[in-house]
Amino acid sequence: MNDVAALAGVSHQTVSRVLNEHPSVRPTTRERVLEAIATLGYRPNLAARALVTRRTGTLGVITPATALFGPTSTLVAFEQAARDAGFYVSVATLRAFSGEEVVAAVEHFLAQGVDGVVVVAPRSGTVDAVSGVHVPVPAVLVSSGRAGVDLPTVSVDQVAGGRLATEHLLASGRTSVLHVAGPQEWYDARDRLRGWQDALDAAGATGEAHRAGGWSAADGYAAGLELVRTGLPEAVFAANDQLALGLLAALGQAGVRVPQDVAVVGFDDEPGTAFYAPPLTTVRQGFDELGRRAVQAVVDALTGGEPTQQSIAPELVVRRSSAPVEGTGAQGGGA
């Protein structure tokens, strides 16, 4: 920094202000300092800065070792939001959320001097594992399952998403809705099932729940084959888009028309759902907003804020797979 200051003809403090984007530096001075930085190839010494500020600018993320759309999208959104806020992210993926694995991950992060820890906890048992571990830095939970945990929590309202999907199918002229549910050890699957049931109860409608056993298109395909064999419902709410994709494949092979014979709605709005055959109505989760709020929750915790429970409303994306029954007057969807 002294070399940069000498070359730019400014003080050491002015260089520091430029590096920290302080508003009091005049534009011409800032430009001169930046040119000196580029000329000298200067890079801040993060280790030295950490000794002074007691902050490393790094956040640790504990997340399940899975390529599923929801957890992966949450991690990507958080990492991008963290960088926008001036943080870097260190990631620990766990195959099983046991107390021992969580402790090991936390110890690893503490050795790196992280400023905070974020835990993406989509499955049952993960919240219990986290609640039993002492984390001496600010910690934030990203999970719809948060009972009994005294941590700042951010989540998408999965119950509301299940209601949106089911209410839409009922409003399209169908009188009953079958739910192809995700694995019930996942909090999101439980909450989507609950939202489906709440919507049916509120409307006085009927429906059955089919437990797919997994989240994959293969699980949805197997569910579709079973429905073709045992009897088709008027409408199906699938717990995620991959289940809906497999379901559509099985129905199509059997000559079942969607949405004329069976209406279908998914969940997640994965890339490509607009190009399913037919384009899939689905529920979109605001992963970017989820990432931003999780980062802000860490920042608030670092500055002494009280723990909050934040829930983000999902959005229904209407496409042709749930077009209304003719003559109902219900609102249809685009392509």
C-alpha positions as CSV (number, residue, x, y, z in Angstrom):
1,M,0.0,0.0,0.0
2,N,2.9,2.3,0.7
3,D,4.2,1.7,-2.8
4,V,0.8,2.4,-4.3
5,A,0.6,5.6,-2.3
6,A,4.0,6.8,-3.4
7,L,3.3,6.1,-7.1
8,A,-0.1,7.8,-6.9
9,G,1.2,10.8,-4.9
10,V,-1.3,10.3,-2.1
11,S,-1.3,9.2,1.5
12,H,-1.5,5.6,2.8
13,Q,-5.0,6.5,4.2
14,T,-6.2,7.6,0.8
15,V,-5.3,4.2,-0.7
16,S,-7.1,2.5,2.1
17,R,-10.2,4.6,1.5
18,V,-10.1,3.7,-2.2
19,L,-9.8,0.0,-1.5
20,N,-12.7,0.2,0.9
21,E,-14.8,2.3,-1.5
22,H,-15.1,5.2,0.8
23,P,-17.3,8.0,-0.7
24,S,-15.0,10.8,0.5
25,V,-12.3,10.2,-2.2
26,R,-12.5,12.5,-5.3
27,P,-13.0,10.7,-8.6
28,T,-9.7,12.0,-10.1
29,T,-7.8,10.8,-7.0
30,R,-9.6,7.5,-7.0
31,E,-8.7,7.0,-10.7
32,R,-5.0,7.8,-10.0
33,V,-4.9,5.3,-7.1
34,L,-6.5,2.6,-9.3
35,E,-4.0,3.2,-12.0
36,A,-1.2,2.8,-9.6
37,I,-2.7,-0.4,-8.3
38,A,-2.9,-1.8,-11.8
39,T,0.6,-0.7,-12.6
40,L,2.1,-2.3,-9.5
41,G,-0.1,-5.4,-9.6
42,Y,-1.1,-4.8,-6.0
43,R,-3.3,-7.3,-4.2
44,P,-4.6,-6.8,-0.6
45,N,-3.1,-9.2,1.9
46,L,-6.3,-10.8,3.2
47,A,-4.5,-12.6,6.1
48,A,-3.0,-9.4,7.3
49,R,-6.3,-7.6,7.0
50,A,-8.0,-10.4,9.0
51,L,-5.5,-9.9,11.8
52,V,-6.6,-6.2,12.0
53,T,-10.3,-6.5,11.4
54,R,-10.9,-9.9,12.9
55,R,-12.9,-10.7,9.8
56,T,-11.9,-12.9,6.9
57,G,-14.8,-12.0,4.5
58,T,-15.6,-15.7,4.2
59,L,-18.8,-17.6,5.0
60,G,-19.1,-21.3,5.4
61,V,-22.0,-23.2,3.8
62,I,-23.0,-26.7,4.9
63,T,-25.2,-28.4,2.3
64,P,-26.3,-31.9,1.4
65,A,-24.2,-33.8,-1.2
66,T,-26.8,-33.9,-3.9
67,A,-27.3,-32.6,-7.4
68,L,-31.1,-32.1,-6.9
69,F,-32.4,-28.8,-8.3
70,G,-33.5,-27.2,-5.0
71,P,-30.4,-27.5,-2.8
72,T,-28.1,-26.8,-5.8
73,S,-30.0,-23.7,-6.8
74,T,-30.0,-22.5,-3.2
75,L,-26.2,-22.9,-3.0
76,V,-25.6,-21.1,-6.3
77,A,-27.9,-18.3,-5.3
78,F,-26.3,-17.9,-1.9
79,E,-22.8,-17.9,-3.4
80,Q,-23.6,-15.2,-5.9
81,A,-25.4,-13.0,-3.3
82,A,-22.4,-13.5,-0.9
83,R,-20.0,-12.2,-3.6
84,D,-22.2,-9.3,-4.3
85,A,-22.1,-8.5,-0.6
86,G,-18.2,-8.8,-0.5
87,F,-17.9,-12.3,0.9
88,Y,-16.3,-15.4,-0.4
89,V,-17.9,-18.8,0.3
90,S,-16.3,-22.1,1.6
91,V,-18.5,-25.2,1.0
92,A,-18.8,-28.4,2.9
93,T,-21.1,-31.1,1.3
94,L,-22.3,-33.8,3.7
95,R,-23.6,-37.2,2.6
96,A,-25.4,-37.6,6.0
97,F,-26.4,-34.9,8.3
98,S,-25.2,-36.5,11.6
99,G,-24.1,-34.5,14.6
100,E,-20.6,-35.7,14.1
101,E,-20.4,-34.6,10.4
102,V,-21.9,-31.2,11.3
103,V,-19.4,-30.7,14.1
104,A,-16.5,-31.7,11.8
105,A,-17.7,-29.2,9.1
106,V,-18.1,-26.4,11.7
107,E,-14.6,-27.1,13.1
108,H,-13.2,-27.0,9.6
109,F,-14.8,-23.6,9.0
110,L,-13.6,-22.2,12.3
111,A,-10.1,-23.2,11.4
112,Q,-10.5,-21.1,8.3
113,G,-11.7,-18.2,10.4
114,V,-15.1,-17.8,8.7
115,D,-17.3,-14.9,9.7
116,G,-20.5,-17.0,9.7
117,V,-22.0,-20.3,8.8
118,V,-25.1,-21.1,6.7
119,V,-26.7,-24.5,6.8
120,V,-28.9,-25.7,3.9
121,A,-31.1,-28.3,5.7
122,P,-33.8,-29.8,3.5
123,R,-34.2,-33.2,5.2
124,S,-35.6,-34.4,8.5
125,G,-32.8,-34.9,11.1
126,T,-30.7,-32.1,9.7
127,V,-32.3,-29.5,11.8
128,D,-31.9,-31.7,14.9
129,A,-28.2,-32.2,14.0
130,V,-27.6,-28.5,13.7
131,S,-29.6,-27.6,16.9
132,G,-27.3,-29.9,18.9
133,V,-24.1,-28.2,17.8
134,H,-22.6,-25.1,19.3
135,V,-21.5,-22.6,16.6
136,P,-19.5,-19.8,18.0
137,V,-20.0,-17.5,15.0
138,P,-23.3,-16.3,13.5
139,A,-25.3,-19.1,11.9
140,V,-28.3,-19.1,9.6
141,L,-30.6,-21.9,8.6
142,V,-32.0,-22.3,5.1
143,S,-34.9,-24.8,5.6
144,S,-38.6,-25.0,5.8
145,G,-38.2,-27.4,8.8
146,R,-37.1,-25.2,11.7
147,A,-39.2,-26.2,14.8
148,G,-37.3,-25.7,18.0
149,V,-34.2,-24.1,16.4
150,D,-33.2,-20.7,17.8
151,L,-31.4,-19.5,14.7
152,P,-32.2,-17.0,12.0
153,T,-34.1,-18.9,9.3
154,V,-34.9,-18.3,5.7
155,S,-37.1,-20.4,3.5
156,V,-39.5,-20.5,0.6
157,D,-43.1,-21.1,1.8
158,Q,-43.6,-24.6,0.5
159,V,-47.1,-25.0,2.0
160,A,-48.2,-21.9,0.1
161,G,-46.7,-23.4,-3.1
162,G,-48.7,-26.6,-2.6
163,R,-51.8,-24.6,-2.1
164,L,-51.2,-22.5,-5.2
165,A,-50.8,-25.6,-7.4
166,T,-53.8,-27.3,-6.1
167,E,-56.1,-24.2,-6.0
168,H,-55.1,-23.6,-9.7
169,L,-56.1,-27.1,-10.7
170,L,-59.4,-26.8,-8.9
171,A,-60.1,-23.4,-10.5
172,S,-59.4,-24.9,-13.9
173,G,-62.6,-27.0,-13.6
174,R,-61.2,-30.2,-12.1
175,T,-63.1,-31.4,-9.0
176,S,-60.4,-33.7,-7.6
177,V,-56.6,-33.5,-7.6
178,L,-54.1,-36.4,-7.0
179,H,-50.8,-35.5,-5.5
180,V,-47.6,-37.4,-6.5
181,A,-45.7,-36.6,-3.4
182,G,-41.9,-36.5,-2.9
183,P,-40.0,-38.5,-0.2
184,Q,-41.4,-37.5,3.1
185,E,-38.1,-37.3,4.9
186,W,-37.7,-34.0,3.0
187,Y,-39.3,-31.0,4.7
188,D,-40.3,-29.5,1.3
189,A,-42.1,-32.7,0.3
190,R,-44.0,-32.7,3.6
191,D,-45.0,-29.0,3.3
192,R,-46.1,-29.4,-0.3
193,L,-48.3,-32.3,0.7
194,R,-49.7,-30.2,3.5
195,G,-50.5,-27.3,1.1
196,W,-52.3,-29.7,-1.3
197,Q,-54.4,-31.1,1.6
198,D,-55.2,-27.6,2.9
199,A,-56.4,-26.5,-0.5
200,L,-58.6,-29.6,-0.9
201,D,-60.1,-29.1,2.6
202,A,-60.8,-25.4,2.0
203,A,-62.6,-26.2,-1.3
204,G,-64.4,-29.3,0.0
205,A,-62.7,-31.3,-2.8
206,T,-61.2,-34.7,-2.9
207,G,-57.9,-36.3,-3.8
208,E,-55.4,-39.0,-3.0
209,A,-51.7,-38.9,-2.3
210,H,-49.4,-41.2,-4.2
211,R,-46.0,-41.6,-2.6
212,A,-43.4,-41.7,-5.4
213,G,-40.5,-42.6,-3.2
214,G,-38.1,-40.2,-4.8
215,W,-37.7,-37.0,-6.7
216,S,-36.6,-38.4,-10.1
217,A,-38.2,-38.5,-13.5
218,A,-38.0,-42.3,-13.2
219,D,-40.1,-42.1,-10.1
220,G,-42.7,-39.9,-11.9
221,Y,-42.7,-42.3,-14.8
222,A,-43.4,-45.3,-12.5
223,A,-46.2,-43.3,-10.9
224,G,-47.7,-42.5,-14.3
225,L,-47.7,-46.1,-15.4
226,E,-49.5,-47.1,-12.2
227,L,-52.1,-44.4,-12.7
228,V,-52.7,-45.6,-16.3
229,R,-53.2,-49.1,-14.9
230,T,-55.4,-48.3,-11.9
231,G,-57.4,-45.3,-13.1
232,L,-56.7,-41.8,-14.2
233,P,-57.4,-38.8,-12.0
234,E,-58.7,-35.5,-13.4
235,A,-55.6,-33.6,-12.3
236,V,-52.2,-34.3,-10.8
237,F,-50.0,-32.0,-8.7
238,A,-46.5,-33.5,-8.8
239,A,-44.1,-32.5,-6.0
240,N,-41.4,-31.4,-8.4
241,D,-40.8,-30.9,-12.1
242,Q,-38.8,-34.1,-12.5
243,L,-41.7,-36.2,-11.2
244,A,-44.0,-34.3,-13.6
245,L,-41.6,-34.9,-16.5
246,G,-41.7,-38.7,-15.9
247,L,-45.4,-38.6,-15.4
248,L,-46.0,-36.8,-18.7
249,A,-43.8,-39.4,-20.5
250,A,-45.8,-42.3,-19.1
251,L,-49.2,-40.6,-19.9
252,G,-48.0,-39.7,-23.4
253,Q,-46.9,-43.3,-24.2
254,A,-50.4,-44.5,-23.1
255,G,-52.1,-42.1,-25.4
256,V,-53.4,-40.0,-22.5
257,R,-53.9,-36.3,-23.5
258,V,-52.6,-33.6,-21.3
259,P,-54.4,-31.4,-20.3
260,Q,-57.6,-32.7,-22.0
261,D,-57.7,-36.0,-20.1
262,V,-55.5,-35.1,-17.2
263,A,-54.1,-31.7,-16.1
264,V,-50.6,-31.7,-14.6
265,V,-48.8,-29.1,-12.4
266,G,-45.2,-29.4,-11.2
267,F,-43.0,-27.5,-8.7
268,D,-39.7,-25.6,-9.1
269,D,-39.8,-24.2,-12.6
270,E,-36.6,-25.9,-13.6
271,P,-34.9,-24.7,-16.8
272,G,-36.7,-26.4,-19.8
273,T,-40.2,-26.8,-18.3
274,A,-41.5,-24.4,-20.8
275,F,-40.5,-26.9,-23.5
276,Y,-42.0,-30.0,-22.0
277,A,-44.8,-31.6,-24.0
278,P,-47.0,-29.9,-23.2
279,P,-45.3,-26.9,-21.5
280,L,-45.6,-27.4,-17.8
281,T,-47.5,-25.3,-15.3
282,T,-45.3,-25.2,-12.2
283,V,-44.5,-23.3,-9.0
284,R,-41.4,-21.1,-9.1
285,Q,-39.2,-20.7,-6.0
286,G,-37.4,-17.4,-5.7
287,F,-33.9,-18.8,-5.2
288,D,-32.1,-15.4,-5.9
289,E,-34.2,-13.7,-3.2
290,L,-33.6,-16.7,-0.9
291,G,-29.8,-16.2,-1.4
292,R,-30.0,-12.5,-0.8
293,R,-32.0,-12.9,2.4
294,A,-29.7,-15.6,3.8
295,V,-26.7,-13.4,3.3
296,Q,-28.5,-10.4,4.9
297,A,-29.4,-12.6,7.8
298,V,-25.7,-13.4,8.3
299,V,-24.8,-9.7,8.1
300,D,-27.6,-8.8,10.6
301,A,-26.3,-11.5,13.0
302,L,-22.8,-10.1,12.7
303,T,-24.1,-6.7,13.7
304,G,-26.1,-8.0,16.7
305,G,-29.5,-8.3,15.1
306,E,-32.2,-10.5,16.6
307,P,-32.9,-13.9,15.0
308,T,-35.8,-13.7,12.5
309,Q,-37.9,-16.3,10.7
310,Q,-38.3,-15.2,7.0
311,S,-40.5,-16.9,4.5
312,I,-40.6,-16.1,0.7
313,A,-43.8,-16.4,-1.3
314,P,-43.5,-18.7,-4.3
315,E,-45.1,-17.9,-7.7
316,L,-47.4,-19.9,-9.9
317,V,-46.2,-20.1,-13.6
318,V,-49.2,-21.1,-15.8
319,R,-48.6,-23.0,-19.0
320,R,-50.6,-25.4,-21.2
321,S,-50.4,-28.5,-19.1
322,S,-53.2,-27.2,-16.9
323,A,-55.4,-25.5,-19.4
324,P,-59.0,-25.2,-18.1
325,V,-61.8,-27.6,-18.9
326,E,-63.9,-26.1,-21.7
327,G,-66.8,-24.1,-20.6
328,T,-65.6,-23.4,-17.0
329,G,-64.5,-19.9,-17.8
330,A,-61.3,-20.5,-15.8
331,Q,-58.2,-18.6,-16.7
332,G,-55.9,-20.5,-19.1
333,G,-52.2,-20.3,-19.5
334,G,-49.8,-19.4,-22.2
335,A,-47.4,-21.6,-24.1
